[in-house]
């Protein structure tokens, strides 16, 4: 494995890693129960996905 020939400055290292920041979790209201849930995921409150029930909830 090779070694770096020149030290990377903090600024250059930071610019390289600028796209690695964590993104905020996106939420949208469920069309059935109006509770917030993540898009393209089953609603944990009512169990609906894409207009049909896929999980039984009591």
Phi and psi in radians as a Rosetta constraint file:
Dihedral C 1 N 2 CA 2 C 2 CIRCULARHARMONIC -1.362 0.35
Dihedral N 2 CA 2 C 2 N 3 CIRCULARHARMONIC 2.771 0.35
Dihedral C 2 N 3 CA 3 C 3 CIRCULARHARMONIC -1.890 0.35
Dihedral N 3 CA 3 C 3 N 4 CIRCULARHARMONIC 2.606 0.35
Dihedral C 3 N 4 CA 4 C 4 CIRCULARHARMONIC -1.184 0.35
Dihedral N 4 CA 4 C 4 N 5 CIRCULARHARMONIC 2.399 0.35
Dihedral C 4 N 5 CA 5 C 5 CIRCULARHARMONIC -1.441 0.35
Dihedral N 5 CA 5 C 5 N 6 CIRCULARHARMONIC -0.451 0.35
Dihedral C 5 N 6 CA 6 C 6 CIRCULARHARMONIC -2.329 0.35
Dihedral N 6 CA 6 C 6 N 7 CIRCULARHARMONIC 2.433 0.35
Dihedral C 6 N 7 CA 7 C 7 CIRCULARHARMONIC -1.172 0.35
Dihedral N 7 CA 7 C 7 N 8 CIRCULARHARMONIC 2.357 0.35
Dihedral C 7 N 8 CA 8 C 8 CIRCULARHARMONIC -1.421 0.35
Dihedral N 8 CA 8 C 8 N 9 CIRCULARHARMONIC 2.309 0.35
Dihedral C 8 N 9 CA 9 C 9 CIRCULARHARMONIC -1.283 0.35
Dihedral N 9 CA 9 C 9 N 10 CIRCULARHARMONIC 2.835 0.35
Dihedral C 9 N 10 CA 10 C 10 CIRCULARHARMONIC -1.094 0.35
Dihedral N 10 CA 10 C 10 N 11 CIRCULARHARMONIC -0.639 0.35
Dihedral C 10 N 11 CA 11 C 11 CIRCULARHARMONIC -1.168 0.35
Dihedral N 11 CA 11 C 11 N 12 CIRCULARHARMONIC -0.755 0.35
Dihedral C 11 N 12 CA 12 C 12 CIRCULARHARMONIC -1.162 0.35
Dihedral N 12 CA 12 C 12 N 13 CIRCULARHARMONIC -0.708 0.35
Dihedral C 12 N 13 CA 13 C 13 CIRCULARHARMONIC -1.124 0.35
Dihedral N 13 CA 13 C 13 N 14 CIRCULARHARMONIC -0.713 0.35
Dihedral C 13 N 14 CA 14 C 14 CIRCULARHARMONIC -1.153 0.35
Dihedral N 14 CA 14 C 14 N 15 CIRCULARHARMONIC -0.677 0.35
Dihedral C 14 N 15 CA 15 C 15 CIRCULARHARMONIC -1.155 0.35
Dihedral N 15 CA 15 C 15 N 16 CIRCULARHARMONIC -0.639 0.35
Dihedral C 15 N 16 CA 16 C 16 CIRCULARHARMONIC -1.153 0.35
Dihedral N 16 CA 16 C 16 N 17 CIRCULARHARMONIC -0.612 0.35
Dihedral C 16 N 17 CA 17 C 17 CIRCULARHARMONIC -1.645 0.35
Dihedral N 17 CA 17 C 17 N 18 CIRCULARHARMONIC 0.192 0.35
Dihedral C 17 N 18 CA 18 C 18 CIRCULARHARMONIC -1.139 0.35
Dihedral N 18 CA 18 C 18 N 19 CIRCULARHARMONIC -0.459 0.35
Dihedral C 18 N 19 CA 19 C 19 CIRCULARHARMONIC -1.553 0.35
Dihedral N 19 CA 19 C 19 N 20 CIRCULARHARMONIC 0.054 0.35
Dihedral C 19 N 20 CA 20 C 20 CIRCULARHARMONIC -1.592 0.35
Dihedral N 20 CA 20 C 20 N 21 CIRCULARHARMONIC 0.046 0.35
Dihedral C 20 N 21 CA 21 C 21 CIRCULARHARMONIC -1.154 0.35
Dihedral N 21 CA 21 C 21 N 22 CIRCULARHARMONIC 2.596 0.35
Dihedral C 21 N 22 CA 22 C 22 CIRCULARHARMONIC -1.268 0.35
Dihedral N 22 CA 22 C 22 N 23 CIRCULARHARMONIC 2.464 0.35
Dihedral C 22 N 23 CA 23 C 23 CIRCULARHARMONIC -1.670 0.35
Dihedral N 23 CA 23 C 23 N 24 CIRCULARHARMONIC 2.665 0.35
Dihedral C 23 N 24 CA 24 C 24 CIRCULARHARMONIC -1.203 0.35
Dihedral N 24 CA 24 C 24 N 25 CIRCULARHARMONIC 2.541 0.35
Dihedral C 24 N 25 CA 25 C 25 CIRCULARHARMONIC -1.251 0.35
Dihedral N 25 CA 25 C 25 N 26 CIRCULARHARMONIC 2.202 0.35
Dihedral C 25 N 26 CA 26 C 26 CIRCULARHARMONIC -1.523 0.35
Dihedral N 26 CA 26 C 26 N 27 CIRCULARHARMONIC 2.326 0.35
Dihedral C 26 N 27 CA 27 C 27 CIRCULARHARMONIC -2.192 0.35
Dihedral N 27 CA 27 C 27 N 28 CIRCULARHARMONIC 2.594 0.35
Dihedral C 27 N 28 CA 28 C 28 CIRCULARHARMONIC -2.467 0.35
Dihedral N 28 CA 28 C 28 N 29 CIRCULARHARMONIC 2.681 0.35
Dihedral C 28 N 29 CA 29 C 29 CIRCULARHARMONIC -1.269 0.35
Dihedral N 29 CA 29 C 29 N 30 CIRCULARHARMONIC 2.455 0.35
Dihedral C 29 N 30 CA 30 C 30 CIRCULARHARMONIC -1.226 0.35
Dihedral N 30 CA 30 C 30 N 31 CIRCULARHARMONIC 2.355 0.35
Dihedral C 30 N 31 CA 31 C 31 CIRCULARHARMONIC -1.169 0.35
Dihedral N 31 CA 31 C 31 N 32 CIRCULARHARMONIC -0.388 0.35
Dihedral C 31 N 32 CA 32 C 32 CIRCULARHARMONIC -1.503 0.35
Dihedral N 32 CA 32 C 32 N 33 CIRCULARHARMONIC -0.985 0.35
Dihedral C 32 N 33 CA 33 C 33 CIRCULARHARMONIC -1.882 0.35
Dihedral N 33 CA 33 C 33 N 34 CIRCULARHARMONIC -0.093 0.35
Dihedral C 33 N 34 CA 34 C 34 CIRCULARHARMONIC 1.174 0.35
Dihedral N 34 CA 34 C 34 N 35 CIRCULARHARMONIC 0.204 0.35
Dihedral C 34 N 35 CA 35 C 35 CIRCULARHARMONIC -1.477 0.35
Dihedral N 35 CA 35 C 35 N 36 CIRCULARHARMONIC 2.590 0.35
Dihedral C 35 N 36 CA 36 C 36 CIRCULARHARMONIC -1.233 0.35
Dihedral N 36 CA 36 C 36 N 37 CIRCULARHARMONIC 2.432 0.35
Dihedral C 36 N 37 CA 37 C 37 CIRCULARHARMONIC -2.599 0.35
Dihedral N 37 CA 37 C 37 N 38 CIRCULARHARMONIC 2.865 0.35
Dihedral C 37 N 38 CA 38 C 38 CIRCULARHARMONIC -1.303 0.35
Dihedral N 38 CA 38 C 38 N 39 CIRCULARHARMONIC 2.495 0.35
Dihedral C 38 N 39 CA 39 C 39 CIRCULARHARMONIC -1.149 0.35
Dihedral N 39 CA 39 C 39 N 40 CIRCULARHARMONIC 2.587 0.35
Dihedral C 39 N 40 CA 40 C 40 CIRCULARHARMONIC 1.091 0.35
Dihedral N 40 CA 40 C 40 N 41 CIRCULARHARMONIC 0.514 0.35
Dihedral C 40 N 41 CA 41 C 41 CIRCULARHARMONIC -2.353 0.35
Dihedral N 41 CA 41 C 41 N 42 CIRCULARHARMONIC 2.671 0.35
Dihedral C 41 N 42 CA 42 C 42 CIRCULARHARMONIC -1.169 0.35
Dihedral N 42 CA 42 C 42 N 43 CIRCULARHARMONIC 2.398 0.35
Dihedral C 42 N 43 CA 43 C 43 CIRCULARHARMONIC -1.202 0.35
Dihedral N 43 CA 43 C 43 N 44 CIRCULARHARMONIC 2.191 0.35
Dihedral C 43 N 44 CA 44 C 44 CIRCULARHARMONIC -1.332 0.35
Dihedral N 44 CA 44 C 44 N 45 CIRCULARHARMONIC -0.290 0.35
Dihedral C 44 N 45 CA 45 C 45 CIRCULARHARMONIC -1.436 0.35
Dihedral N 45 CA 45 C 45 N 46 CIRCULARHARMONIC -0.869 0.35
Dihedral C 45 N 46 CA 46 C 46 CIRCULARHARMONIC -1.901 0.35
Dihedral N 46 CA 46 C 46 N 47 CIRCULARHARMONIC -0.289 0.35
Dihedral C 46 N 47 CA 47 C 47 CIRCULARHARMONIC 1.452 0.35
Dihedral N 47 CA 47 C 47 N 48 CIRCULARHARMONIC 0.261 0.35
Dihedral C 47 N 48 CA 48 C 48 CIRCULARHARMONIC -1.659 0.35
Dihedral N 48 CA 48 C 48 N 49 CIRCULARHARMONIC 2.566 0.35
Dihedral C 48 N 49 CA 49 C 49 CIRCULARHARMONIC -2.560 0.35
Dihedral N 49 CA 49 C 49 N 50 CIRCULARHARMONIC 2.232 0.35
Dihedral C 49 N 50 CA 50 C 50 CIRCULARHARMONIC 0.979 0.35
Dihedral N 50 CA 50 C 50 N 51 CIRCULARHARMONIC 0.679 0.35
Dihedral C 50 N 51 CA 51 C 51 CIRCULARHARMONIC 1.441 0.35
Dihedral N 51 CA 51 C 51 N 52 CIRCULARHARMONIC 0.070 0.35
Dihedral C 51 N 52 CA 52 C 52 CIRCULARHARMONIC -2.374 0.35
Dihedral N 52 CA 52 C 52 N 53 CIRCULARHARMONIC 2.686 0.35
Dihedral C 52 N 53 CA 53 C 53 CIRCULARHARMONIC -1.400 0.35
Dihedral N 53 CA 53 C 53 N 54 CIRCULARHARMONIC 2.166 0.35
Dihedral C 53 N 54 CA 54 C 54 CIRCULARHARMONIC -2.020 0.35
Dihedral N 54 CA 54 C 54 N 55 CIRCULARHARMONIC -0.288 0.35
Dihedral C 54 N 55 CA 55 C 55 CIRCULARHARMONIC -2.213 0.35
Dihedral N 55 CA 55 C 55 N 56 CIRCULARHARMONIC 2.354 0.35
Dihedral C 55 N 56 CA 56 C 56 CIRCULARHARMONIC -1.414 0.35
Dihedral N 56 CA 56 C 56 N 57 CIRCULARHARMONIC 2.197 0.35
Dihedral C 56 N 57 CA 57 C 57 CIRCULARHARMONIC -2.100 0.35
Dihedral N 57 CA 57 C 57 N 58 CIRCULARHARMONIC 2.500 0.35
